Amino acid sequence: MKSDTPIADQTDHPGEEVAVTAAGAIPWRLNKGALEVLLIHRPKYDDWSWPKGKIDAGETIPQCAVREISEEIGIQATLGIPLPPIHYHVTAGLKVVHYWAVHLNAALLNGNGIKPDGKEVDAVMWAGPERAAQYLSNPSDVAPLKELAKAHANNELDTWPLILVRHAKAKPRSSWTKAEGSRPLAATGQRQALAVQRLLDAWKPPRIVTSPWTRCVATIAPYAKAAGAKVKLVDALTEHAHERKPKKTGDTVSALFDKQQPVAVCTHRPALPTILKTLAGHMGPELRALLPREDPYLAPGEMIVCHVSRGNGGRVVAVEQFKPFDD
């Protein structure tokens, strides 16, 4: 999956304008080694479904999914692999719902359990994929479930995110007379940095690896402060270091795969081709084709999320691309 604001597959509705956009998740766990998914019951409709809801104004689609999970079942979750979106018609017209897999492990639940809000959701049920498919009231909801079960069978469901971020918009080079490394964010860039914070919160990486130059540090500072993330400054991610030794820049990113921990990397446009080539070496040709190939590769503040399998040789099994906002 790859998009700025994800565009769903509309095979069954070619060319039809989407009237309603929503997002949600299929929560999953392993119970004695067996895959189970969490269905919710909505009293208003007397149906069984997945946690989901309509996007709010100014909200990105991943943010919407995380918010809905929190509101409906009381879990501060992080998103896993993207699942196929579904389409169906409502009174307003064509509705699309974007889905992600969400791992509800013991550490996340922290003994508190799942808490239906009691209004939109009055009950939940864990079930194996086959039983869950029988309970789902909307037949369209089976499609993302099948993809989730397939990913589990292929050892590609349990993943961690490696997020590549291009720093937000900086003041023009032409108007900056001091050291290049101290060139700060423009006013637009400062607003983008806050948007980057909100978007990164969908994956909550506890570590940030960044160029020490001011515009990169300022881009990730709002998130790092709000999330309490550890920040590591790496000279190899600066423009000048990359120009001298691009291999060292690539090696910095390759080393992150060995750690197998969620992480965000913030760097500069000139370093992106080298880093993208490094990421491409950890994925198959189908995903490789989704990576940007032309300069500027990413817009200021834009990010690529690589979902890396904890098994399966640590390969990237899904790729997404998001812009926080553009003004």
Order of alpha helices (4+ residues) and beta strands (2+ residues): beta-beta-beta-beta-alpha-beta-beta-alpha-beta-alpha-alpha-beta-alpha-beta-alpha-beta-alpha-alpha-beta-alpha-alpha-beta-beta
